[in-house]
Amino acid sequence: MAKVGYLRIATEEAFAPPELMTLWRDMLGTATGLDPGFVSLVGFYARHGSERASTVAERLQDLGERRLADMDAAGIDRQIISLTAPGVQVLAPDRAVAMAIVANDRLAEACQRHPDRFTGLTAVAPQDPPAAAQEIERGAGLGFKGVIINSHTYGEYLDNQRFWPILEAAEALDTPIYLHPTAPPRTMIQPLLEAGLDGAIYGFAVETGMHLLRMITAGVFDRFPRLRVVVGHLGEALPFWLYRLDYMHAASVRSGRYDAIRPIAGKPSDYLRRNVWVTTSGMAWHPAIMFCREVLGPDRVLYAMDYPYQYVIEEVSTQDNLPIDETARKAFFQTNAELVFGL
């Protein structure tokens, strides 16, 4: 890729330490009653014999020369790296806390080796909210610039007040939370799974978009007004629903139909424009990117690749050629990320 007048900072790039990959494989081979989403997602990348599965699994575990070579080939100057889904959120609490520490230590070592190329996000175990809050503080001390939450934890979401120590810690440290997809929970997955739609093709967006919307309608951002959330894949479709979200939320509040839908300080779209940033991971498509820039604001849209799941060099040049001027292009690829993540 040719050099350009800005840094290309890719903001949703995944890794998994070998210790966690081994643990996942052991679970698949010995545990019973596993979550079907875990079996579908991890079972494919950890055990399937296809070229895609093996290549992704190898790249996930590499925080060295292969990753750097792939970045160089695509013209990526920096990756913001986070623990891939489902992370530690499928483990028992004690084991999840311990494995999050291992993952963060491995990532911190890589960031120290390559400080100009890698930036890390802190992995936590939401199963133990006080320990997660403590790990967020430790991650900040390691130089990490945000927190990764791989969506639901055993079917529970961040609108549940038992998780609010995590949000409180993130707000207090002014560190963004990256809300990343995972497979839908047991109570949601079956119609998607039986159609082969549970993963990145559709199920991820349905589940994670719902997670963010639950946070908005539950008043999370009224309680934590300075909380910043980054979400991939151009907002998991929520920007395209802004008008209807506002209309139907107001109608539901007026009708008193649902106990869970109560008045909040603003419209749902207000929070998406104030507390949320979206990245282009996996969505290298000019019309959708330009739409999000229009309805959310150009400062709310950041570049991402979705490495190694969607490593397509041509998609970088596609976004280099967005119909925007050079100042806006630099903000899209570089300075928006620098501001959000405090680089």
KERO-820305 format. One line per field, with one value per residue (C-alpha): y, z, x; residue number from 1. Coordinates in Angstrom, 3 decimals, decimal comma, always signed. Layout:
BEGIN
Y	c(Y  ...);
Z	c(Z  ...);
X	c(X  ...);
zalo	c(NUM  ...);
//
This chain:
BEGIN
Y	c(+0,000  +3,469  +5,898  +8,541  +11,791  +10,204  +7,198  +4,303  +3,230  +0,048  +0,057  -3,404  -5,941  -9,244  -11,618  -14,683  -15,936  -19,601  -20,347  -19,320  -21,196  -24,334  -23,839  -23,377  -26,584  -28,475  -27,219  -28,321  -31,774  -32,456  -30,119  -30,832  -28,451  -25,835  -22,706  -23,381  -20,025  -20,904  -24,282  -22,675  -19,807  -21,278  -24,783  -23,526  -21,501  -23,843  -27,237  -26,974  -28,160  -25,489  -23,085  -20,094  -21,561  -22,544  -19,289  -17,134  -19,216  -18,888  -15,129  -14,602  -16,013  -14,040  -10,742  -10,528  -10,787  -12,277  -9,653  -6,883  -8,236  -8,308  -4,739  -3,612  -5,307  -3,513  -0,168  -0,284  +1,837  +0,868  -1,747  -1,278  -4,875  -6,564  -10,050  -11,824  -13,090  -14,754  -13,861  -15,027  -14,386  -18,077  -19,220  -19,700  -16,488  -17,478  -18,903  -15,927  -13,421  -15,349  -15,751  -12,059  -11,257  -13,682  -12,189  -8,660  -9,550  -11,177  -8,169  -5,703  -7,519  -7,226  -3,534  -2,938  -4,705  -2,698  +0,568  +2,360  -0,377  -1,929  -0,436  -2,658  -2,730  -4,281  -7,605  -8,149  -10,827  -9,223  -12,325  -10,649  -6,909  -5,728  -7,729  -6,376  -2,806  -3,528  -4,993  -1,878  +0,152  -2,290  -2,173  +1,601  +1,177  -1,202  +1,532  +0,169  +2,726  +1,166  -1,851  -4,731  -6,267  -9,142  -8,381  -10,600  -12,640  -15,798  -13,923  -10,899  -7,354  -4,183  -2,557  -4,911  -2,838  -5,598  -4,748  -1,027  -1,109  -1,799  +1,239  +3,363  +2,429  +3,146  +6,531  +7,464  +6,677  +8,296  +5,131  +3,936  +0,572  -1,304  -3,315  -6,195  -8,927  -12,510  -15,319  -14,742  -16,378  -19,639  -17,873  -16,083  -18,157  -21,079  -19,544  -17,923  -21,032  -23,366  -20,997  -20,506  -16,834  -16,765  -15,306  -12,244  -12,482  -11,271  -12,721  -10,725  -7,438  -8,388  -9,360  -6,493  -3,818  -5,004  -4,840  -1,209  -0,312  -1,944  +0,256  +3,366  +2,637  +1,504  +4,914  +3,770  +6,955  +9,125  +7,439  +7,599  +10,644  +10,694  +6,990  +6,420  +3,310  +2,253  -0,290  -1,876  -2,736  +0,794  +0,626  -2,832  -1,288  +1,125  +4,294  +3,154  +2,896  +6,295  +7,780  +4,717  +4,193  +7,719  +7,470  +4,066  +4,709  +7,841  +5,962  +3,140  +5,579  +7,344  +4,105  +2,588  -0,741  -2,059  -1,781  -1,681  +1,329  +4,408  +8,049  +8,896  +12,329  +12,317  +10,494  +7,259  +9,081  +11,700  +9,073  +7,541  +10,967  +11,852  +8,657  +6,316  +6,051  +3,535  +1,841  +0,493  -3,020  -5,389  -2,641  -1,194  +0,203  +3,868  +4,411  +2,990  +4,819  +8,124  +7,647  +7,119  +10,175  +12,189  +11,044  +10,614  +13,196  +12,715  +12,771  +9,675  +7,311  +5,568  +3,195  -0,492  -3,631  -6,563  -8,416  -11,344  -12,267  -9,943  -9,320  -7,883  -5,470  -4,047  -2,806  -0,416  +1,329  +1,329  +3,476  +5,560  +6,576  +7,762  +10,905  +13,233  +15,792  +15,160  +16,747  +14,567  +11,504  +12,065  +12,375  +9,181  +7,107  +8,788  +11,696  +10,442  +7,322  +9,366  +11,456  +8,599  +6,299  +8,981  +7,896);
Z	c(+0,000  -0,862  +1,907  +2,489  +4,422  +7,525  +9,772  +9,210  +12,708  +12,699  +15,781  +16,010  +15,682  +17,558  +19,340  +21,580  +23,763  +23,255  +26,863  +26,141  +22,832  +24,650  +27,367  +24,792  +23,002  +26,289  +27,055  +23,652  +24,168  +27,744  +29,035  +28,770  +28,462  +26,661  +25,318  +21,662  +20,581  +22,071  +20,320  +16,990  +17,172  +18,970  +17,681  +14,153  +14,671  +17,225  +15,692  +12,098  +9,405  +6,806  +5,577  +6,919  +10,411  +10,697  +9,214  +11,525  +14,570  +13,745  +13,194  +16,384  +18,434  +16,693  +18,263  +16,387  +12,930  +11,036  +12,335  +11,572  +8,062  +7,444  +8,706  +6,445  +3,415  +4,037  +4,963  +8,561  +10,846  +14,189  +15,464  +18,523  +19,715  +21,928  +23,178  +20,649  +21,353  +23,482  +25,514  +29,117  +29,345  +28,909  +31,862  +35,538  +37,475  +39,168  +35,998  +33,963  +36,257  +36,109  +32,321  +31,777  +33,683  +31,506  +28,306  +29,430  +30,408  +27,004  +25,167  +27,324  +26,527  +22,798  +23,102  +24,935  +22,159  +19,440  +21,047  +17,717  +16,153  +18,882  +21,390  +23,763  +25,315  +28,743  +28,889  +31,976  +33,491  +33,918  +35,926  +38,847  +38,521  +41,398  +39,993  +36,522  +37,817  +39,473  +36,240  +34,332  +36,688  +36,268  +32,488  +32,528  +34,402  +31,688  +29,126  +27,675  +26,154  +26,615  +27,753  +25,625  +26,466  +24,162  +24,524  +26,774  +29,679  +29,924  +28,500  +30,798  +29,572  +30,844  +31,547  +34,547  +37,528  +38,908  +36,104  +36,836  +38,813  +35,415  +33,867  +36,882  +36,617  +32,881  +33,330  +36,247  +34,195  +31,067  +29,131  +26,372  +26,336  +23,044  +22,840  +20,542  +19,201  +20,316  +19,438  +20,620  +23,942  +24,354  +24,678  +21,342  +19,041  +17,811  +14,790  +13,705  +14,266  +12,333  +9,335  +9,582  +10,451  +14,036  +13,278  +11,558  +8,650  +10,851  +14,367  +15,789  +14,734  +16,057  +19,460  +19,927  +18,555  +21,035  +23,836  +23,109  +22,733  +26,093  +27,681  +26,139  +27,037  +30,574  +31,293  +31,543  +29,897  +32,199  +35,153  +33,467  +31,188  +30,429  +29,534  +26,023  +24,021  +20,716  +18,609  +15,342  +12,010  +11,638  +14,839  +14,350  +12,194  +14,870  +12,879  +10,140  +12,682  +14,376  +13,310  +14,218  +17,497  +18,587  +17,478  +18,950  +22,188  +22,774  +21,895  +24,293  +27,122  +26,574  +26,495  +29,585  +27,779  +29,187  +32,709  +31,236  +28,984  +31,179  +30,416  +29,836  +29,578  +25,799  +22,666  +21,811  +18,922  +21,334  +23,158  +19,911  +18,927  +22,373  +23,972  +21,030  +18,294  +15,451  +13,448  +9,923  +10,802  +8,088  +6,384  +3,642  +1,719  +0,805  +1,019  +4,535  +5,789  +4,356  +5,839  +9,323  +8,918  +8,000  +10,772  +13,633  +12,675  +10,952  +14,294  +15,366  +12,609  +12,810  +10,544  +11,499  +9,574  +11,740  +11,559  +11,225  +10,513  +7,518  +6,298  +2,825  +1,677  -1,069  +1,571  +2,864  -0,477  -0,818  +2,295  +1,225  -1,667  +0,330  -1,272  +1,439  +1,525  +2,896  +6,271  +6,755  +5,533  +8,137  +10,849  +9,680  +9,679  +12,406  +14,552  +15,498  +16,917  +18,636  +20,353  +21,350  +22,633  +23,945  +21,809);
X	c(+0,000  +1,244  +2,072  -0,569  -0,765  -2,296  -1,865  -4,220  -5,290  -7,372  -9,590  -11,228  -8,452  -8,557  -6,212  -6,429  -3,582  -2,621  -3,619  -7,205  -7,352  -6,203  -8,818  -11,570  -10,525  -10,507  -14,009  -15,251  -13,764  -14,814  -17,535  -21,249  -24,174  -22,103  -23,755  -24,694  -23,297  -19,918  -19,973  -20,844  -18,339  -15,349  -15,974  -15,438  -12,265  -10,675  -11,463  -12,723  -10,338  -11,066  -8,413  -10,364  -10,649  -7,004  -5,685  -7,800  -6,842  -3,141  -3,349  -5,345  -2,476  +0,260  +1,290  +4,553  +6,034  +3,101  +0,684  +3,163  +3,728  -0,025  -0,307  +2,530  +0,992  -2,302  -0,761  -2,004  +0,164  -1,370  -3,793  -5,967  -6,030  -8,591  -9,391  -11,570  -15,085  -16,242  -13,184  -13,379  -17,115  -18,002  -15,887  -16,647  -15,952  -12,686  -11,206  -12,467  -10,764  -7,482  -7,588  -8,345  -5,158  -3,183  -4,622  -3,862  -0,313  +0,326  -1,081  +0,850  +4,093  +3,371  +2,509  +5,784  +7,697  +5,942  +4,786  +4,453  +2,316  +0,116  -2,316  -4,269  -7,737  -8,275  -10,117  -12,264  -14,488  -17,937  -18,914  -17,114  -17,848  -15,597  -12,664  -13,453  -13,352  -10,020  -8,656  -9,727  -7,554  -4,657  -5,073  -4,800  -1,535  -0,344  -0,950  -4,193  -6,555  -9,980  -11,973  -13,266  -16,638  -17,600  -21,308  -23,437  -22,130  -24,215  -27,193  -26,876  -26,261  -24,644  -28,016  -28,187  -27,138  -24,950  -22,477  -22,460  -19,168  -17,571  -19,233  -18,382  -14,702  -14,617  -16,265  -14,019  -10,903  -12,411  -11,634  -13,979  -15,709  -15,590  -18,811  -17,920  -20,219  -20,378  -22,743  -26,324  -27,215  -29,067  -32,417  -31,981  -29,830  -31,937  -33,760  -30,483  -28,389  -30,662  -30,458  -26,690  -27,198  -25,923  -22,486  -21,071  -23,483  -26,370  -26,654  -23,761  -25,347  -28,780  -27,391  -24,938  -27,236  -29,856  -27,266  -26,447  -30,122  -30,895  -28,230  -29,790  -33,421  -32,495  -30,990  -27,377  -26,142  -28,250  -26,555  -23,112  -23,303  -19,564  -19,408  -18,080  -18,947  -17,420  -19,286  -18,221  -19,783  -21,153  -23,151  -24,675  -27,453  -28,756  -27,867  -30,235  -33,102  -32,662  -35,980  -38,020  -36,175  -37,028  -40,659  -41,434  -39,552  -41,636  -44,819  -43,952  -43,228  -46,563  -48,525  -46,933  -46,943  -43,644  -42,306  -38,793  -39,488  -39,515  -38,722  -35,078  -33,525  -33,150  -34,194  -32,345  -30,678  -29,302  -27,252  -26,020  -24,711  -23,328  -21,988  -21,355  -18,730  -18,935  -16,207  -16,241  -15,043  -16,199  -18,234  -16,051  -19,014  -19,166  -22,966  -23,209  -20,112  -21,272  -24,752  -23,308  -21,102  -24,195  -26,561  -24,055  -21,434  -18,075  -16,252  -18,218  -17,025  -13,639  -11,767  -11,424  -10,501  -11,761  -8,448  -7,982  -11,594  -11,873  -8,344  -8,962  -6,270  -8,484  -10,935  -8,275  -7,931  -11,726  -11,905  -8,906  -11,132  -14,132  -15,644  -14,315  -11,517  -8,032  -8,737  -11,797  -9,880  -7,171  -9,808  -11,520  -8,337  -6,300  -7,363  -10,852  -9,197  -6,536  -9,176  -11,495  -8,778  -6,429  -3,486);
zalo	c(1  2  3  4  5  6  7  8  9  10  11  12  13  14  15  16  17  18  19  20  21  22  23  24  25  26  27  28  29  30  31  32  33  34  35  36  37  38  39  40  41  42  43  44  45  46  47  48  49  50  51  52  53  54  55  56  57  58  59  60  61  62  63  64  65  66  67  68  69  70  71  72  73  74  75  76  77  78  79  80  81  82  83  84  85  86  87  88  89  90  91  92  93  94  95  96  97  98  99  100  101  102  103  104  105  106  107  108  109  110  111  112  113  114  115  116  117  118  119  120  121  122  123  124  125  126  127  128  129  130  131  132  133  134  135  136  137  138  139  140  141  142  143  144  145  146  147  148  149  150  151  152  153  154  155  156  157  158  159  160  161  162  163  164  165  166  167  168  169  170  171  172  173  174  175  176  177  178  179  180  181  182  183  184  185  186  187  188  189  190  191  192  193  194  195  196  197  198  199  200  201  202  203  204  205  206  207  208  209  210  211  212  213  214  215  216  217  218  219  220  221  222  223  224  225  226  227  228  229  230  231  232  233  234  235  236  237  238  239  240  241  242  243  244  245  246  247  248  249  250  251  252  253  254  255  256  257  258  259  260  261  262  263  264  265  266  267  268  269  270  271  272  273  274  275  276  277  278  279  280  281  282  283  284  285  286  287  288  289  290  291  292  293  294  295  296  297  298  299  300  301  302  303  304  305  306  307  308  309  310  311  312  313  314  315  316  317  318  319  320  321  322  323  324  325  326  327  328  329  330  331  332  333  334  335  336  337  338  339  340  341  342  343);
//
